[in-house]
Structure formats: C-alpha cells, structure tokens
Amino acid sequence: MRIGLLLNHWPLLSILEPLIQKGWLVGLAAEEGKNELVTGFKLVSQQYQIPYIGLTKTNFANCLSKWLEQTKPDVVLVSTLAYKIPADLLQIPTYGFFNFHYGLLPNYRGPDTIFWPIRNQEACGGFTIHKMDADWDTGAIAHLQPVPIEVEDTHGLYLNKLAQMLPQAAIEFIDNLSAQGDKLPLVTQEPGIGKYWSKPSFEDLCIRWHEQSAREVHALVRASNPRYGGAVAFLRGVPLHILQVSLVEQTTQHTLQPGEIAVTSSEEGTVVCSQDGNLLRLDAVQTPEGLFTGNKLPTIFGIQVGEVLSIPERFQETLQKNEIKKKSHHSN
C-alpha cells in the first residue's frame, strides 16, 4: 500500500511512524505557512527520503499533479485542506483521496463544523472519513464517529477531544482499505440531503440578547472559545469578547430587559439577564485593555447595575442586511 499524506493539522502526525515502519508512506504535502507542521514534514522528508511538497493557492493544482506523478500513491489521506482538489487529480490514486472531516456528514459540511454543533447545542458532534469528490464534503462515507459534546466543551476542548481519536481511526481505516481495496464499504451521500455551514461571520459571533436564551448564549460563548476570541457583546458601544460564562441558578425579583446587568460585585461578579429571563455570569472577558475576570469588571470599568449590553445602532443595519443575504442564499 502506497500512501500519501496531505495534512494541515497536527493530529494525524502520529501515524507517520507506523506508516514509515511498514514502508507505506511515499509522499508528504502541506499548505505553506503551517509553520510547525511544515517544519516537521521537512525533517521527516530529509530523514527518510520521502518526497515533500509545499502547496500554495497559486501553485496548488500544478504542484499537486507533479507530486502525484512523482509519488504514485494508491491513496491520499487529507485533513483540513483549504483548497478544492481538481476532479481529474482525484482520479489518479487507485483508491482516490480520503478526507478526515471534523463533523458528522451529511448534516455538517463546511470549514468549521466544530463551532456549529456546539453553538446549535447538539448532543453529539464527531468526525467522518469520506472519499473526496469534486464538491465540498459530499463524497461517499467510509466511517462516521459520533462523539458526545459535554456541557462545558469549548471549541478548543472539543477539537482536542476529536484530535486524540483520529490517529486510531486512521490506522483502522488504512488496515481496512489495505485488506479490502476497492471492495471497502462506502455509503453514498444522497443529493439534496445535508447542509453546508460557512465559517462563522461577525454577526454569527454577536450575542443577540433579545433573541437568545441563557443556554443559547452559553453555547455560543463555548463555540467561539478560543478560535474566534469569544462571543461578542457591546458595552457602551465598545465590543467585549466573552470567553466564558456560567449559568446562574438564582432568579431575580426584578423585571429586567435582555442584556441588562443584574449584579455587579466582587463576590458575585458581573451577571446579565438573557432573553428568557435567566441569568448568566460573565466569567472571562477580553477587552482592548486586557483579559479580565467578571468580578473585576465593575471595579476596572465602573460597570453599574442597570446598564445594558446591546448591539450599537451602527452595527444593527449591517447585521440585518447580512441576515437577509443569508436567508436569500439558503432559499436559492
């Protein structure tokens, strides 16, 4: 079995050694600019005389074609590739290209399907091994691995959880492919079923206090930490990046509007009311001045009970226009 690796994320690096020991690894490729990964690949390439190529957007198709011609792999394993592989190149390896996708297909296609399942409060995310075709994440499925999303999983924690499971899944997949070849069972993704999720935009990261429940805000904050620097709230028109919140069990005896600050104290921290009337404690907040815990915010910024976190008018129109564009795109 001749295997090429086209990787842009570190988890599958641990399969290099067993592939080298078996004499199966014939080529390495990565996007230039992934510095630590590229450095590691170059060292392995030099030590074991395994061809390596660095890919960029401008040279991608041409260089990949030459790499395939040089290495003649039976299969290429791919992880987190940002570029679409031309259809004619996908046909060159005997068994094609197989992608290790962070997300359960077909419902979670796209470039960041760790953010969206957490934000959507799914019970499970996971990863999929699928044969690549000319479109994004639509190829036949070789393996689906559901992985529970815990109530405090952040984007980073959940990514690490999946990453630790990938190497074993990769080894098992390679063993199965080696034994079964083109008879490896694959499940076709039916046309029209599933959904493609774009990378979250600025408006996706904004907390909509008048629309989102406490649990929805909690999920959004976790989904955006640390990759997107937290969910975005505004205080006095200035953006705050909320990195961690806690659901507060206590209720308030006062009628509060969504986004209104209910408590500010060094003991209880900064507590905010959500759309459903439940309370959230701001545990960690990034501001232009630094990273602060919620109980420091009242002292440092003079935050008062009764102030309201709300999206400034200057952003409201932009957010509304983008929402209309999204709905129009999905309806088409």
Secondary structure, 3 states (H helix, E strand, C coil): CCEEEEECCHHHHHHHHHHHHHCCEEEEEEECCCHHHHHHHHHHHHHHCCCEEEECCCCHHHHHHHHHHHHCCCEEEEECCCCCCCHHHHCCCCCCEEEEECCCCCCCECCCCCHHHHHCCCCEEEEEEEECCCCCCCCCEEEEEEEECCCCCCHHHHHHHHHHHHHHHHHHHHHHHHHHHHHCCCECCCCCCCCECCCCCHHHHECCCCCCCHHHHHHHHHHCCCCCCCEEEEECCEEEEEEEEEEECCCCCCCCCCCEEEEEECCCEEEEECCCCCEEEEEEEEECCEEEECCCHHHHHCCCCCCECCCCHHHHHHHHHHHHHHHHHHHC
